[in-house]
């Protein structure tokens, strides 16, 4: 087999509901010189059956499948299998725009000092309705400063493409920061080269209550604090005085729906805002914030 230019890595754990849309968005890319490494990490739904169906149809598919070992182990297993110069990430519940790889490869070829590249994303809800755009920072300095402050998602992990040589240089994904491994990963990559975001939207980034940022929120926040502290120490920078006093909070379902409603309002997606405002009210009908969110959503601003 000839060596592809891109190795795409997707860990899969019970993602059958969204997976076909996610996989199709990769296989329909305008840039097709890639292998697709799909790690089935002990799924108990029909995820593996779907992966095997795609493998029968497309020789670019390579599957790893075993019992549940965890997300970080699946990522590093994908790196073990990867053969390409560039490593692209994708999650099994998101949707890549069809020219994503074409744009990312062109940028990385034109900017050899860039070791990892993301792009702007459109947040969508579980049904695919738009919420807001994000990832406006495009320069190395702005992105690294945001990450150093703990603003994870300044580069969205499933939107990234990175040089395999740089990943090997930093030692791949660390187990030290569960559910914040991407923040640590990008901070360490920024220490061996430049990081950047494309100014174009390249991914539809799905938000739902079972995704990591919601289901693992408490552990993710604790890992983020530890990662920020350790990065400051590693770089010889003073640790922020308020770091250890940062509150770890877990949002209720109603709070999450209200956040999505406000995001949608700020992005001009009024129908999405109304949907999530009403869901927040249904979950927390005695909350004044729920009623205020509904009022603003129905007004449209």
Secondary structure per residue as TSV (DSSP state, phi and psi in degrees):
chain	resnum	aa	ss	phi	psi
A	1	X	-	360.0	135.3
A	2	X	-	-71.5	151.1
A	3	X	-	-78.5	124.4
A	4	X	-	-75.9	165.4
A	5	X	S	-79.9	-31.4
A	6	X	E	-124.1	135.7
A	7	X	E	-108.2	118.0
A	8	X	E	-96.8	130.8
A	9	X	E	-120.4	125.9
A	10	X	E	-133.3	111.8
A	11	X	E	-73.4	142.3
A	12	X	E	-128.0	125.0
A	13	X	S	-144.3	102.6
A	14	X	S	53.9	50.6
A	15	X	-	-109.4	20.5
A	16	X	H	-56.9	-33.3
A	17	X	H	-61.9	-38.0
A	18	X	H	-105.9	-8.6
A	19	X	H	-66.0	-40.9
A	20	X	H	-62.3	-39.7
A	21	X	H	-64.7	-40.3
A	22	X	H	-64.9	-48.7
A	23	X	H	-65.5	-40.8
A	24	X	H	-61.0	-34.5
A	25	X	H	-67.8	-21.4
A	26	X	H	-85.9	-47.2
A	27	X	H	-67.6	-19.9
A	28	X	T	-95.9	12.3
A	29	X	-	-60.0	146.5
A	30	X	S	-70.1	-20.5
A	31	X	-	-107.2	114.3
A	32	X	-	-108.9	6.1
A	33	X	-	-85.3	74.9
A	34	X	E	-146.2	161.0
A	35	X	E	-110.7	147.1
A	36	X	E	-115.1	110.2
A	37	X	E	-98.1	115.5
A	38	X	E	-117.1	117.6
A	39	X	E	-104.6	105.9
A	40	X	E	-82.1	107.8
A	41	X	E	-97.7	59.8
A	42	X	S	77.2	33.0
A	43	X	-	-60.4	144.1
A	44	X	S	-108.9	-1.8
A	45	X	S	-95.1	-157.7
A	46	X	S	-95.5	28.1
A	47	X	H	-57.9	-46.9
A	48	X	H	-61.8	-38.4
A	49	X	H	-60.4	-41.2
A	50	X	H	-65.7	-44.2
A	51	X	H	-60.1	-43.5
A	52	X	H	-66.2	-32.1
A	53	X	H	-63.4	-43.2
A	54	X	H	-67.6	-36.8
A	55	X	H	-64.1	-34.6
A	56	X	H	-67.0	-27.9
A	57	X	H	-93.4	-22.5
A	58	X	-	-139.8	119.4
A	59	X	T	-69.2	-10.7
A	60	X	T	-76.3	-11.2
A	61	X	E	-80.9	133.2
A	62	X	E	-129.6	124.6
A	63	X	E	-111.6	134.1
A	64	X	E	-113.4	134.1
A	65	X	E	-145.6	135.1
A	66	X	E	-169.2	-176.1
A	67	X	S	-66.9	170.1
A	68	X	-	-69.6	119.1
A	69	X	-	-115.1	-13.0
A	70	X	-	107.4	159.8
A	71	X	H	-63.2	-46.3
A	72	X	H	-65.7	-41.9
A	73	X	H	-61.2	-38.7
A	74	X	H	-65.3	-40.3
A	75	X	H	-61.8	-46.1
A	76	X	H	-70.3	-31.5
A	77	X	H	-63.5	-41.0
A	78	X	H	-60.8	-40.4
A	79	X	H	-64.9	-36.5
A	80	X	H	-60.4	-36.1
A	81	X	H	-83.2	-20.4
A	82	X	-	-68.4	142.3
A	83	X	-	-118.6	-9.5
A	84	X	S	-91.0	166.7
A	85	X	S	-69.6	-38.9
A	86	X	E	-109.2	140.1
A	87	X	E	-111.0	121.7
A	88	X	E	-110.8	141.4
A	89	X	E	-104.1	151.6
A	90	X	-	-156.1	139.0
A	91	X	-	-101.0	158.9
A	92	X	T	-82.4	6.2
A	93	X	T	-124.6	7.6
A	94	X	-	-107.0	177.8
A	95	X	E	-135.9	118.3
A	96	X	E	-83.8	138.5
A	97	X	-	-67.8	150.2
A	98	X	T	-71.4	-18.2
A	99	X	T	-103.1	15.5
A	100	X	H	-56.7	-55.0
A	101	X	H	-63.8	-39.1
A	102	X	H	-58.7	-45.0
A	103	X	H	-70.1	-40.1
A	104	X	H	-69.5	-41.8
A	105	X	H	-62.6	-42.9
A	106	X	H	-60.5	-42.5
A	107	X	H	-66.1	-46.0
A	108	X	H	-66.3	-34.3
A	109	X	H	-67.9	-35.7
A	110	X	H	-82.3	-14.6
A	111	X	-	-131.6	79.2
A	112	X	T	-64.8	-15.6
A	113	X	T	-84.4	-8.9
A	114	X	E	-83.4	125.6
A	115	X	E	-103.1	-20.8
A	116	X	E	-148.4	137.8
A	117	X	E	-134.3	127.3
A	118	X	E	-110.9	-144.7
A	119	X	E	-177.8	171.9
A	120	X	E	-69.2	150.7
A	121	X	E	-131.2	156.7
A	122	X	E	-107.4	116.9
A	123	X	E	-71.5	134.7
A	124	X	E	-127.6	160.4
A	125	X	-	-92.6	-172.2
A	126	X	T	-63.0	-26.2
A	127	X	T	-91.9	-1.3
A	128	X	S	92.5	5.3
A	129	X	-	-75.5	143.4
A	130	X	E	-72.4	145.6
A	131	X	E	-115.9	-58.1
A	132	X	E	-168.8	163.0
A	133	X	E	-93.2	151.9
A	134	X	E	-150.8	177.6
A	135	X	-	73.8	59.0
A	136	X	-	-80.9	-20.9
A	137	X	-	-71.0	129.5
A	138	X	-	-118.7	-21.0
A	139	X	S	-90.6	156.7
A	140	X	H	-55.8	-47.0
A	141	X	H	-63.6	-43.9
A	142	X	H	-68.8	-41.3
A	143	X	H	-67.4	-47.0
A	144	X	H	-65.5	-38.3
A	145	X	H	-63.5	-40.8
A	146	X	H	-64.9	-43.9
A	147	X	H	-63.5	-40.5
A	148	X	H	-66.0	-25.8
A	149	X	T	-84.3	-4.7
A	150	X	T	94.8	12.8
A	151	X	-	-86.9	77.2
A	152	X	T	-61.1	151.7
A	153	X	T	89.5	5.0
A	154	X	S	-67.5	-37.3
A	155	X	S	-106.8	124.6
A	156	X	-	-80.5	124.7
A	157	X	G	-54.5	-50.2
A	158	X	G	-71.7	-2.4
A	159	X	G	-100.1	1.8
A	160	X	-	-84.7	153.2
A	161	X	E	-133.7	132.0
A	162	X	E	-134.4	161.0
A	163	X	E	-81.6	128.3
A	164	X	H	-60.9	-35.1
A	165	X	H	-59.9	-38.5
A	166	X	H	-71.3	-38.3
A	167	X	H	-62.7	-42.7
A	168	X	H	-64.9	-33.9
A	169	X	H	-65.0	-36.4
A	170	X	H	-89.6	-7.0
A	171	X	T	90.0	24.3
A	172	X	S	65.7	-156.9
A	173	X	-	-82.3	139.3
A	174	X	-	-96.0	147.0
A	175	X	S	-86.3	0.4
A	176	X	S	-70.7	-23.8
A	177	X	S	-130.2	72.3
A	178	X	T	-57.5	133.0
A	179	X	T	71.5	0.8
A	180	X	-	-128.6	24.6
A	181	X	H	-63.3	-28.7
A	182	X	H	-71.5	-38.1
A	183	X	H	-61.1	-47.3
A	184	X	H	-61.1	-42.6
A	185	X	H	-58.5	-47.1
A	186	X	H	-71.9	-35.4
A	187	X	H	-64.6	-40.4
A	188	X	H	-71.8	-36.5
A	189	X	H	-64.1	-35.8
A	190	X	T	-65.9	-14.1
A	191	X	T	-88.4	-8.5
A	192	X	T	-119.0	-1.6
A	193	X	S	-178.7	-171.3
A	194	X	E	-89.9	148.8
A	195	X	E	-119.4	154.1
A	196	X	E	-159.0	162.5
A	197	X	E	-124.1	138.5
A	198	X	E	-69.0	148.2
A	199	X	E	-78.2	-4.8
A	200	X	E	-94.6	149.4
A	201	X	E	-72.5	125.7
A	202	X	E	-123.4	-4.6
A	203	X	E	-149.8	141.4
A	204	X	E	-98.0	111.0
A	205	X	E	-101.8	108.7
A	206	X	E	-80.9	134.7
A	207	X	-	-110.1	123.9
A	208	X	-	-152.7	161.1
A	209	X	T	-68.5	-17.6
A	210	X	T	-94.2	-1.7
A	211	X	S	-73.6	162.4
A	212	X	H	-57.0	-43.2
A	213	X	H	-62.8	-17.6
A	214	X	H	-109.3	-48.0
A	215	X	H	-70.1	-29.2
A	216	X	T	-117.0	30.3
A	217	X	H	-60.0	-45.1
A	218	X	H	-63.9	-48.8
A	219	X	H	-65.4	-36.7
A	220	X	H	-62.4	-42.4
A	221	X	H	-65.0	-41.4
A	222	X	H	-64.5	-42.1
A	223	X	H	-65.7	-36.4
A	224	X	H	-61.8	-44.5
A	225	X	H	-61.0	-44.9
A	226	X	H	-63.4	-40.6
A	227	X	H	-64.6	-44.2
A	228	X	H	-62.0	-45.8
A	229	X	H	-59.3	-49.6
A	230	X	H	-66.4	-34.0
A	231	X	H	-68.0	-42.3
A	232	X	H	-59.9	-43.8
A	233	X	H	-63.8	-45.6
A	234	X	H	-61.1	-36.9
A	235	X	H	-87.3	-1.5
A	236	X	T	73.7	28.4
A	237	X	-	-103.8	151.3
A	238	X	-	-67.0	134.1
A	239	X	-	-70.8	131.5
A	240	X	-	-52.8	132.7
A	241	X	T	-61.4	-31.3
A	242	X	T	-93.1	4.8
A	243	X	G	-60.1	-49.8
A	244	X	G	-71.1	-13.9
A	245	X	G	-95.4	2.6
A	246	X	-	-64.6	132.8
A	247	X	-	-77.5	137.2
A	248	X	-	-98.2	115.5
A	249	X	-	-123.6	147.9
A	250	X	-	-118.0	119.9
A	251	X	-	-73.5	143.3
A	252	X	-	-75.2	168.4
A	253	X	H	-61.0	-41.7
A	254	X	H	-62.3	-41.3
A	255	X	H	-62.9	-39.1
A	256	X	H	-64.1	-43.8
A	257	X	H	-63.5	-38.9
A	258	X	H	-65.5	-40.8
A	259	X	H	-59.5	-44.8
A	260	X	H	-65.1	-35.5
A	261	X	H	-64.4	-44.4
A	262	X	H	-67.5	-38.6
A	263	X	H	-57.5	-48.2
A	264	X	H	-63.7	-39.0
A	265	X	H	-62.8	-44.0
A	266	X	H	-65.4	-28.2
A	267	X	H	-88.6	-3.7
A	268	X	T	84.2	15.1
A	269	X	-	-101.1	80.7
A	270	X	H	-66.4	-40.3
A	271	X	H	-61.4	-41.4
A	272	X	H	-65.0	-41.1
A	273	X	H	-60.9	-43.9
A	274	X	H	-65.0	-40.8
A	275	X	H	-58.9	-48.1
A	276	X	H	-78.4	-28.2
A	277	X	H	-63.5	-42.5
A	278	X	H	-68.0	-34.7
A	279	X	H	-66.8	-38.7
A	280	X	H	-63.4	-42.5
A	281	X	H	-64.0	-38.1
A	282	X	H	-64.4	-39.4
A	283	X	H	-75.9	-37.6
A	284	X	-	-132.7	73.0
A	285	X	T	-70.0	-16.6
A	286	X	T	-99.2	9.0
A	287	X	-	-89.1	125.8
A	288	X	H	-63.4	-33.2
A	289	X	H	-65.4	-36.4
A	290	X	H	-63.8	-44.0
A	291	X	H	-66.6	-38.7
A	292	X	H	-65.0	-38.6
A	293	X	H	-65.8	-42.1
A	294	X	H	-61.7	-44.4
A	295	X	H	-58.8	-48.3
A	296	X	H	-67.1	-38.2
A	297	X	H	-65.5	-41.7
A	298	X	H	-68.5	-32.9
A	299	X	H	-72.6	-29.1
A	300	X	T	96.2	8.1
A	301	X	-	-165.8	360.0
